[in-house]
Amino acid sequence: MIGGMRMDLEKSRYETYDELYDYCYRVAGTVGLMSAPVMGIDTQYKGPLDPVYRAALSLGTANQLTNILRDVGEDAQQRSRVYLPLDELARFGISPGEVLEGTLARAPGQVDPRWAAFMRFQIERTRAVFSEAEGGIRQLSRDARWPVWSALILYRQILDAIEANGYDNFTRRAYVPKWRKLATLPSALVLAQAPWKTIASPGKGILAMDESNATCGKRLEGIGLENTVENRQTYRELLVTTPGLGEYISGAIMFEETLFQDTRKGTKMTEELKKQGIVPGIKVDKGCAGLDGLDVRCGEYYRAGARFAKWRSVVSIPSGPTPLAVRDCAYGLARYAALAQSAGLVPIVEPEILLDGEHDIDRTLEVASAVWAETFKYLADNNVLFEGILLKPSMVTPGADSGNPAAPEVVADYTLRLLRRRVPPAVPGIMFLSGGQSELEATLNLNAMNQSPNPWHVSFSYARALQNSVLRTWKGEEANFEAAQKALIKRAAANSTAQRGQYDPANESEEAAKGMYEKGYTY
């Protein structure tokens, strides 16, 4: 570090990037290296320390490179310094004299095209160095991750500000306004807590037990039970207290009643989940009024123990869909995701394409492509961190009334094709909904999608495809409690093996193959 400071006294030009990197290593990379042992390593991390220290070095270096790009004009005009590699300036046809004289800025916000191209190259490389740092942050101690993530995001936003200034770092100073710094903190907290990392664990998926009281009542009535608070409590207790559930389930989405509900023994439903390492989540969509007061509700849900949220928007193919319907679906999901991240919750984004209709699989692909494209556009417009969301989409299948069901291999081919076209690799997990498929069909399709490596954790977030056998086994009778829990374990284990691409349907029952499609299904 002292050697780097001495370089500022003796050196004002850097011939190559290697020379500049050496300077950045000395004055800033060493700070990262010294900070890592002070911050501490996550006690659950058992891997080698070299990647953690390399990441710390990368973060310090990226921060210094960002400072240099931000301060080009100031360094040139006030200190006669040009930190930028001279050989790279020459490659873009730029002389050091032009940098020192500031002639590359023709007017505020208007720069020479050569300079714009040069800056794009520099910013792209610096962002790559920031990316090298991300993996190491996840291995730091829990208390250290939040401030380090905050620093990384804020410094990376300086690069965004340089771009927003039209690459004019001669007459304009790139900075991040205070309001945006404050808005970044909750998103950094989401990344620091990394509940998505737990949820998107190999061989694990989500139990969707977030049916509204009315929908839960319909299912209870299907086995001869009245829709009462006590019966809903008993059934949900059956689910969350299932022994061994945490081996296959990493997260559970709950309805608001369940989030605040106790078991019959007086323990919190959320605590029963946490005992097995299952992350509690909450359904937050409430129809047309869903966004009203959502920021306040998300804060309450976080304090109650939820660490992720889910919002479902649906698109019907027989009804169009109109461009307005697609935009409304996408924009609502994006606003919800931004509000959820601001409250420290990981948002599950659920753009469901309903099974209703006689259309073929190509029509489903066409509509889903439009919906997903619009959704990710609005997510980006609302500054939602893709690294801190999970996607819960429908699989690409023909309409339920098409008369031409698709084999699992075909569903997998169409669905993965859509994922590759529309979903950024930064999204950590794709948690498919079952959407009225039979238990067997949903598992077979998931298994087919995991026959080769994917950029994402491709898994499940099933409701009926996990619970149908459970309800039919339980029948509302206390004597069947244990048998019903075993039925849940069987379905969870089957989908766990499907997530790994190792599912064998040989021992499945006829009951598991029965379809559960309901036209116009609501929940």
C-alpha positions as CSV (number, residue, x, y, z in Angstrom):
1,M,0.0,0.0,0.0
2,I,2.8,2.4,0.9
3,G,4.5,1.5,-2.4
4,G,1.3,2.5,-4.2
5,M,1.2,5.9,-2.5
6,R,4.8,6.4,-3.5
7,M,3.8,5.7,-7.1
8,D,1.5,8.8,-7.0
9,L,4.6,10.9,-6.1
10,E,6.8,9.4,-8.8
11,K,4.5,8.4,-11.7
12,S,1.8,10.2,-13.7
13,R,1.5,7.9,-16.7
14,Y,0.8,4.2,-17.1
15,E,1.8,2.5,-20.4
16,T,-0.4,-0.6,-20.1
17,Y,-3.3,-2.0,-18.2
18,D,-0.9,-4.3,-16.3
19,E,1.0,-1.3,-15.0
20,L,-2.3,0.3,-14.0
21,Y,-3.5,-2.9,-12.3
22,D,-0.3,-3.0,-10.3
23,Y,-1.1,0.5,-9.0
24,C,-4.7,-0.4,-8.2
25,Y,-3.5,-3.6,-6.4
26,R,-1.2,-1.6,-4.2
27,V,-3.5,1.3,-3.3
28,A,-6.8,-0.5,-3.1
29,G,-6.6,-4.3,-3.6
30,T,-4.5,-4.5,-0.5
31,V,-7.3,-2.9,1.5
32,G,-9.6,-5.7,0.4
33,L,-7.0,-8.3,1.4
34,M,-6.6,-6.7,4.8
35,S,-10.3,-6.4,5.4
36,A,-11.3,-10.0,4.6
37,P,-9.9,-11.5,7.8
38,V,-11.2,-8.6,9.9
39,M,-14.8,-9.2,8.5
40,G,-14.5,-12.9,9.0
41,I,-15.5,-15.9,6.9
42,D,-19.0,-17.6,7.1
43,T,-18.7,-20.5,9.6
44,Q,-20.7,-22.7,7.2
45,Y,-18.2,-22.2,4.4
46,K,-15.8,-25.1,4.3
47,G,-14.1,-24.4,0.9
48,P,-10.6,-23.0,0.2
49,L,-9.9,-19.4,1.2
50,D,-8.0,-18.5,-2.0
51,P,-11.2,-17.6,-3.9
52,V,-12.4,-15.4,-1.0
53,Y,-9.2,-13.4,-1.0
54,R,-9.1,-13.2,-4.8
55,A,-12.7,-11.7,-4.6
56,A,-11.6,-9.2,-1.9
57,L,-8.7,-8.2,-4.1
58,S,-11.1,-7.8,-7.1
59,L,-13.5,-5.6,-5.2
60,G,-10.7,-3.2,-4.0
61,T,-9.3,-3.1,-7.6
62,A,-12.7,-2.5,-9.2
63,N,-13.4,0.3,-6.8
64,Q,-10.1,2.0,-7.7
65,L,-10.7,1.6,-11.4
66,T,-14.1,3.2,-10.9
67,N,-12.5,6.1,-9.1
68,I,-10.1,6.6,-12.0
69,L,-12.8,6.5,-14.6
70,R,-14.9,9.0,-12.7
71,D,-12.0,11.4,-12.0
72,V,-10.5,11.6,-15.5
73,G,-11.1,15.3,-16.0
74,E,-10.1,16.2,-12.4
75,D,-6.9,14.2,-12.5
76,A,-5.9,15.7,-15.9
77,Q,-6.8,19.3,-15.2
78,Q,-5.7,19.6,-11.6
79,R,-2.9,17.1,-11.3
80,S,-1.7,16.6,-14.9
81,R,-2.2,12.9,-14.4
82,V,-3.4,10.3,-16.9
83,Y,-4.0,7.0,-15.2
84,L,-5.6,5.5,-18.3
85,P,-3.4,2.9,-20.2
86,L,-1.6,4.8,-22.9
87,D,-1.5,1.8,-25.3
88,E,-5.3,1.5,-25.0
89,L,-5.8,5.2,-25.7
90,A,-3.7,4.8,-28.8
91,R,-5.7,1.8,-29.9
92,F,-8.8,4.1,-29.9
93,G,-6.9,6.9,-31.7
94,I,-6.6,9.2,-28.6
95,S,-3.5,11.0,-27.5
96,P,-2.7,11.8,-23.9
97,G,-2.7,15.5,-24.8
98,E,-6.3,15.4,-25.7
99,V,-7.1,13.9,-22.3
100,L,-5.1,16.6,-20.5
101,E,-6.6,19.4,-22.5
102,G,-10.1,18.1,-22.2
103,T,-10.8,18.6,-25.9
104,L,-12.6,15.2,-26.1
105,A,-15.7,16.9,-24.5
106,R,-17.2,19.0,-27.2
107,A,-20.0,20.3,-25.0
108,P,-21.4,19.2,-21.6
109,G,-22.7,15.7,-22.2
110,Q,-21.3,15.5,-25.7
111,V,-18.0,13.7,-26.2
112,D,-15.9,12.6,-29.2
113,P,-17.1,9.2,-30.5
114,R,-13.6,7.9,-30.0
115,W,-13.9,8.7,-26.3
116,A,-17.3,7.2,-26.0
117,A,-16.0,3.9,-27.5
118,F,-12.9,4.0,-25.2
119,M,-15.1,4.5,-22.1
120,R,-17.5,1.7,-23.0
121,F,-14.5,-0.6,-23.2
122,Q,-13.1,0.5,-19.8
123,I,-16.5,0.3,-18.1
124,E,-17.2,-3.2,-19.4
125,R,-13.9,-4.4,-18.1
126,T,-14.4,-2.8,-14.7
127,R,-17.9,-4.4,-14.4
128,A,-16.2,-7.7,-15.1
129,V,-13.9,-7.1,-12.2
130,F,-16.8,-6.3,-9.9
131,S,-18.4,-9.6,-11.0
132,E,-15.3,-11.5,-9.9
133,A,-15.9,-10.1,-6.4
134,E,-19.5,-11.2,-6.0
135,G,-18.8,-14.9,-5.2
136,G,-16.4,-14.0,-2.4
137,I,-18.9,-11.7,-0.7
138,R,-21.2,-14.7,-0.2
139,Q,-18.6,-16.5,1.8
140,L,-18.0,-13.6,4.3
141,S,-19.6,-13.6,7.7
142,R,-23.3,-12.7,7.9
143,D,-22.7,-9.3,9.6
144,A,-20.1,-8.3,7.0
145,R,-22.1,-9.1,3.8
146,W,-24.5,-6.3,4.0
147,P,-22.0,-3.3,4.1
148,V,-19.8,-5.0,1.5
149,W,-22.7,-5.7,-0.9
150,S,-23.8,-2.0,-0.4
151,A,-20.3,-0.8,-1.3
152,L,-20.2,-2.9,-4.4
153,I,-23.6,-1.9,-5.7
154,L,-23.0,1.8,-5.0
155,Y,-19.6,1.8,-6.7
156,R,-21.0,0.0,-9.7
157,Q,-23.7,2.6,-9.9
158,I,-21.0,5.2,-10.4
159,L,-20.3,3.4,-13.7
160,D,-24.0,3.8,-14.5
161,A,-23.8,7.5,-13.8
162,I,-20.8,7.9,-16.2
163,E,-22.9,6.3,-18.9
164,A,-25.9,8.5,-18.0
165,N,-23.6,11.6,-18.4
166,G,-22.9,10.5,-22.0
167,Y,-19.3,9.4,-21.0
168,D,-18.5,13.0,-20.2
169,N,-16.1,12.8,-17.3
170,F,-14.4,16.1,-18.2
171,T,-17.2,18.6,-17.5
172,R,-19.5,16.5,-15.4
173,R,-18.9,14.5,-12.3
174,A,-20.6,11.1,-12.0
175,Y,-22.2,10.6,-8.6
176,V,-25.0,8.6,-7.0
177,P,-27.6,10.8,-5.3
178,K,-28.4,10.3,-1.7
179,W,-31.9,9.0,-2.3
180,R,-30.5,6.3,-4.6
181,K,-27.9,5.3,-2.0
182,L,-30.6,4.9,0.6
183,A,-32.8,2.9,-1.8
184,T,-29.9,0.5,-2.5
185,L,-29.6,-0.6,1.1
186,P,-32.6,-2.9,1.2
187,S,-31.6,-4.6,-2.0
188,A,-28.1,-5.1,-0.6
189,L,-29.7,-6.6,2.5
190,V,-31.6,-9.1,0.3
191,L,-28.3,-10.2,-1.3
192,A,-26.5,-10.3,2.0
193,Q,-29.1,-12.6,3.6
194,A,-29.2,-14.7,0.4
195,P,-32.4,-16.6,1.2
196,W,-32.6,-17.3,-2.5
197,K,-29.3,-19.2,-2.1
198,T,-31.0,-21.5,0.4
199,I,-34.2,-21.8,-1.6
200,A,-32.3,-22.6,-4.8
201,S,-30.3,-25.5,-3.2
202,P,-29.6,-28.7,-5.3
203,G,-32.5,-31.2,-5.0
204,K,-34.8,-28.8,-3.3
205,G,-37.9,-26.8,-4.2
206,I,-40.8,-24.8,-2.7
207,L,-44.0,-26.0,-1.1
208,A,-46.7,-23.6,-2.2
209,M,-49.3,-23.7,0.7
210,D,-50.5,-20.1,0.0
211,E,-54.1,-20.9,-1.0
212,S,-56.5,-18.3,0.2
213,N,-58.9,-19.3,2.9
214,A,-61.7,-19.6,0.3
215,T,-59.6,-21.9,-1.9
216,C,-58.3,-23.9,1.1
217,G,-61.9,-24.3,2.1
218,K,-62.8,-25.8,-1.3
219,R,-60.1,-28.4,-0.8
220,L,-61.2,-29.2,2.7
221,E,-64.8,-29.5,1.5
222,G,-63.5,-32.0,-1.1
223,I,-62.6,-34.4,1.7
224,G,-65.8,-33.6,3.7
225,L,-64.5,-31.0,6.1
226,E,-66.0,-27.6,6.9
227,N,-64.0,-24.5,6.1
228,T,-63.2,-23.3,9.6
229,V,-60.1,-21.7,11.2
230,E,-59.5,-24.8,13.2
231,N,-59.6,-27.2,10.2
232,R,-57.3,-24.9,8.2
233,Q,-54.9,-24.7,11.1
234,T,-54.8,-28.5,11.5
235,Y,-54.2,-29.1,7.8
236,R,-51.4,-26.4,7.6
237,E,-49.9,-27.9,10.8
238,L,-49.8,-31.3,9.1
239,L,-47.7,-29.8,6.3
240,V,-45.2,-27.7,8.3
241,T,-44.5,-30.4,10.9
242,T,-43.9,-33.2,8.5
243,P,-40.7,-35.0,9.7
244,G,-37.9,-34.8,7.2
245,L,-39.6,-32.2,4.9
246,G,-36.5,-30.0,5.0
247,E,-34.5,-32.7,3.1
248,Y,-36.5,-31.9,-0.1
249,I,-38.2,-28.5,0.6
250,S,-36.2,-25.3,1.0
251,G,-39.0,-22.7,1.1
252,A,-42.7,-22.6,1.9
253,I,-45.1,-19.9,0.6
254,M,-47.9,-19.1,3.1
255,F,-51.1,-17.3,3.1
256,E,-51.3,-14.3,5.5
257,E,-53.4,-16.2,8.1
258,T,-50.7,-19.0,8.2
259,L,-47.8,-16.6,8.6
260,F,-49.2,-15.3,11.9
261,Q,-50.8,-18.6,13.0
262,D,-49.7,-21.0,15.7
263,T,-49.9,-24.8,15.6
264,R,-52.3,-26.5,18.0
265,K,-49.4,-26.9,20.3
266,G,-48.8,-23.2,20.5
267,T,-45.7,-23.0,18.3
268,K,-45.5,-20.6,15.4
269,M,-45.9,-22.1,11.9
270,T,-42.9,-20.1,10.8
271,E,-40.8,-21.6,13.6
272,E,-41.8,-25.1,12.7
273,L,-40.5,-24.4,9.2
274,K,-37.2,-22.9,10.4
275,K,-36.5,-25.9,12.6
276,Q,-36.0,-27.9,9.3
277,G,-34.1,-25.1,7.5
278,I,-37.1,-24.2,5.4
279,V,-37.4,-20.4,4.6
280,P,-40.8,-18.9,5.3
281,G,-42.4,-17.0,2.5
282,I,-45.7,-15.0,2.0
283,K,-48.2,-14.5,-0.8
284,V,-48.8,-10.8,-1.1
285,D,-51.0,-10.3,-4.2
286,K,-54.6,-9.2,-3.4
287,G,-56.1,-8.6,-6.8
288,C,-56.6,-5.0,-8.1
289,A,-55.8,-3.5,-4.6
290,G,-52.6,-5.5,-4.3
291,L,-50.2,-2.7,-4.7
292,D,-52.0,-0.4,-2.2
293,G,-50.1,-0.4,1.0
294,L,-47.8,-3.2,-0.2
295,D,-44.7,-1.5,1.1
296,V,-46.1,-1.4,4.6
297,R,-47.4,-5.0,4.4
298,C,-44.0,-6.2,3.2
299,G,-42.4,-4.6,6.3
300,E,-44.9,-6.3,8.6
301,Y,-44.3,-9.7,6.8
302,Y,-40.6,-9.4,7.2
303,R,-40.9,-8.7,10.9
304,A,-43.2,-11.7,11.2
305,G,-40.4,-14.0,9.8
306,A,-41.0,-14.0,6.1
307,R,-37.9,-13.8,4.0
308,F,-39.4,-14.0,0.5
309,A,-42.7,-13.0,-1.1
310,K,-44.8,-14.1,-4.1
311,W,-47.0,-12.2,-6.5
312,R,-49.1,-14.0,-9.2
313,S,-50.3,-12.4,-12.3
314,V,-52.2,-14.4,-14.9
315,V,-52.6,-14.2,-18.7
316,S,-55.3,-16.0,-20.6
317,I,-54.6,-17.0,-24.2
318,P,-58.3,-17.5,-25.3
319,S,-58.9,-13.9,-24.1
320,G,-56.2,-12.5,-26.4
321,P,-54.1,-11.5,-24.6
322,T,-54.2,-7.9,-25.5
323,P,-51.0,-5.8,-25.4
324,L,-52.5,-3.9,-22.5
325,A,-53.1,-7.1,-20.6
326,V,-49.5,-8.1,-21.1
327,R,-48.2,-4.7,-20.0
328,D,-50.4,-4.7,-17.0
329,C,-49.3,-8.1,-15.9
330,A,-45.6,-7.2,-16.4
331,Y,-45.7,-3.8,-14.8
332,G,-47.6,-5.0,-11.7
333,L,-45.0,-7.8,-11.2
334,A,-42.1,-5.3,-11.5
335,R,-43.6,-2.8,-9.1
336,Y,-44.2,-5.5,-6.5
337,A,-40.7,-6.9,-6.9
338,A,-39.2,-3.5,-6.3
339,L,-41.3,-2.9,-3.2
340,A,-40.5,-6.4,-1.9
341,Q,-36.8,-5.9,-2.3
342,S,-37.0,-2.5,-0.6
343,A,-38.4,-4.3,2.4
344,G,-35.7,-7.0,2.4
345,L,-37.8,-9.7,0.9
346,V,-36.8,-11.8,-2.1
347,P,-39.6,-11.5,-4.6
348,I,-40.9,-14.5,-6.5
349,V,-42.1,-13.2,-9.8
350,E,-45.0,-15.4,-11.1
351,P,-46.3,-14.6,-14.7
352,E,-48.7,-17.5,-15.1
353,I,-50.0,-18.5,-18.6
354,L,-53.2,-20.3,-17.8
355,L,-53.8,-23.8,-19.3
356,D,-57.3,-22.8,-20.5
357,G,-57.8,-23.1,-24.3
358,E,-57.6,-25.2,-27.4
359,H,-54.3,-23.6,-28.6
360,D,-51.2,-25.6,-29.5
361,I,-47.8,-25.5,-27.8
362,D,-46.4,-23.0,-30.3
363,R,-49.1,-20.5,-29.4
364,T,-48.2,-20.9,-25.7
365,L,-44.6,-20.2,-26.6
366,E,-45.5,-17.1,-28.5
367,V,-47.6,-15.6,-25.7
368,A,-45.1,-16.6,-23.0
369,S,-42.3,-15.0,-25.0
370,A,-44.1,-11.7,-25.1
371,V,-45.1,-11.8,-21.4
372,W,-41.6,-12.7,-20.2
373,A,-39.9,-10.1,-22.4
374,E,-42.2,-7.4,-21.1
375,T,-41.8,-8.6,-17.5
376,F,-38.0,-8.4,-17.5
377,K,-38.1,-5.1,-19.3
378,Y,-40.2,-3.6,-16.5
379,L,-38.1,-5.3,-13.8
380,A,-35.0,-3.6,-15.2
381,D,-36.9,-0.2,-15.5
382,N,-37.8,-0.5,-11.8
383,N,-34.2,-1.2,-10.8
384,V,-35.0,-4.7,-9.5
385,L,-31.8,-6.7,-8.8
386,F,-32.1,-9.9,-10.9
387,E,-29.7,-11.6,-8.6
388,G,-32.2,-11.2,-5.8
389,I,-35.4,-12.6,-7.4
390,L,-36.8,-16.0,-8.2
391,L,-39.0,-16.7,-11.3
392,K,-42.1,-18.9,-10.9
393,P,-43.4,-19.4,-14.5
394,S,-45.7,-21.9,-16.2
395,M,-44.2,-24.6,-18.2
396,V,-44.7,-24.3,-22.0
397,T,-47.5,-26.8,-22.7
398,P,-50.5,-27.0,-25.2
399,G,-53.9,-25.7,-24.0
400,A,-55.7,-28.1,-21.8
401,D,-58.5,-28.6,-24.4
402,S,-56.1,-28.9,-27.4
403,G,-56.6,-32.7,-27.5
404,N,-52.8,-33.0,-28.2
405,P,-50.9,-33.3,-25.0
406,A,-47.1,-32.9,-25.3
407,A,-44.5,-35.5,-24.1
408,P,-42.2,-34.4,-21.2
409,E,-39.3,-34.1,-23.7
410,V,-41.3,-31.7,-25.9
411,V,-42.4,-29.6,-22.9
412,A,-38.8,-29.5,-21.7
413,D,-37.5,-28.5,-25.2
414,Y,-40.0,-25.6,-25.6
415,T,-39.7,-24.4,-22.0
416,L,-35.9,-24.4,-21.9
417,R,-35.8,-22.7,-25.3
418,L,-38.0,-19.9,-23.8
419,L,-35.8,-19.7,-20.7
420,R,-32.6,-19.2,-22.8
421,R,-34.3,-16.5,-24.9
422,R,-35.8,-14.5,-22.1
423,V,-34.3,-15.1,-18.6
424,P,-30.9,-13.5,-17.7
425,P,-28.4,-16.0,-16.2
426,A,-28.2,-13.6,-13.1
427,V,-31.6,-14.9,-12.0
428,P,-30.6,-17.7,-9.5
429,G,-33.7,-19.9,-9.6
430,I,-36.6,-21.0,-11.9
431,M,-39.3,-22.5,-9.6
432,F,-42.0,-23.8,-11.9
433,L,-45.7,-23.9,-10.9
434,S,-47.7,-27.0,-11.7
435,G,-50.7,-25.2,-13.0
436,G,-53.2,-28.0,-13.0
437,Q,-50.9,-30.7,-14.2
438,S,-51.2,-34.1,-12.5
439,E,-48.7,-34.9,-9.8
440,L,-47.0,-37.3,-12.2
441,E,-47.0,-35.0,-15.2
442,A,-45.5,-32.1,-13.2
443,T,-42.7,-34.3,-12.0
444,L,-41.9,-35.9,-15.3
445,N,-41.7,-32.5,-17.0
446,L,-39.4,-31.2,-14.4
447,N,-37.2,-34.2,-14.7
448,A,-37.0,-33.8,-18.5
449,M,-35.8,-30.2,-18.0
450,N,-32.9,-31.3,-15.8
451,Q,-31.3,-33.9,-18.1
452,S,-28.5,-31.4,-19.0
453,P,-26.9,-28.5,-17.1
454,N,-28.8,-25.2,-17.0
455,P,-27.6,-21.7,-16.1
456,W,-30.2,-21.5,-13.4
457,H,-31.5,-23.8,-10.6
458,V,-34.5,-25.3,-12.4
459,S,-36.9,-26.6,-9.7
460,F,-40.5,-26.6,-8.5
461,S,-42.9,-24.5,-6.5
462,Y,-45.9,-26.8,-6.5
463,A,-49.2,-26.6,-4.6
464,R,-51.7,-29.1,-5.9
465,A,-48.9,-31.3,-7.4
466,L,-47.5,-31.8,-3.9
467,Q,-50.7,-31.7,-1.8
468,N,-53.4,-33.6,-3.7
469,S,-52.3,-37.0,-2.4
470,V,-51.8,-35.6,1.0
471,L,-55.4,-34.4,1.3
472,R,-56.8,-37.7,-0.1
473,T,-54.8,-39.7,2.4
474,W,-55.6,-37.5,5.4
475,K,-59.4,-37.2,4.9
476,G,-59.5,-34.9,7.9
477,E,-58.9,-37.8,10.3
478,E,-56.3,-37.6,13.1
479,A,-55.5,-41.3,12.6
480,N,-54.3,-40.6,9.1
481,F,-52.1,-37.7,10.1
482,E,-48.8,-39.6,9.9
483,A,-49.8,-41.4,6.6
484,A,-50.6,-38.0,5.0
485,Q,-47.3,-36.7,6.0
486,K,-45.6,-39.7,4.5
487,A,-47.6,-39.0,1.3
488,L,-46.1,-35.4,1.3
489,I,-42.6,-36.8,1.7
490,K,-43.1,-39.2,-1.2
491,R,-44.1,-36.3,-3.5
492,A,-41.4,-34.0,-2.3
493,A,-38.8,-36.7,-2.7
494,A,-40.0,-37.5,-6.2
495,N,-39.7,-33.9,-7.2
496,S,-36.3,-33.6,-5.5
497,T,-34.9,-36.4,-7.7
498,A,-36.6,-34.7,-10.7
499,Q,-34.7,-31.5,-9.9
500,R,-31.5,-33.5,-10.1
501,G,-32.7,-35.2,-13.4
502,Q,-32.8,-38.7,-11.7
503,Y,-36.6,-39.3,-11.3
504,D,-37.9,-42.9,-11.9
505,P,-41.7,-43.1,-12.2
506,A,-41.8,-46.9,-11.8
507,N,-43.5,-46.8,-8.3
508,E,-46.0,-44.1,-9.0
509,S,-49.7,-44.8,-8.3
510,E,-52.7,-44.3,-10.6
511,E,-53.8,-41.5,-8.3
512,A,-50.7,-39.5,-9.1
513,A,-51.5,-39.6,-12.8
514,K,-54.9,-38.0,-12.4
515,G,-55.2,-34.5,-13.9
516,M,-56.1,-31.5,-11.7
517,Y,-56.9,-29.0,-14.3
518,E,-59.8,-26.6,-13.5
519,K,-61.0,-24.2,-16.1
520,G,-60.8,-20.6,-15.0
521,Y,-58.9,-21.7,-11.8
522,T,-58.5,-19.0,-9.1
523,Y,-57.0,-19.3,-5.7
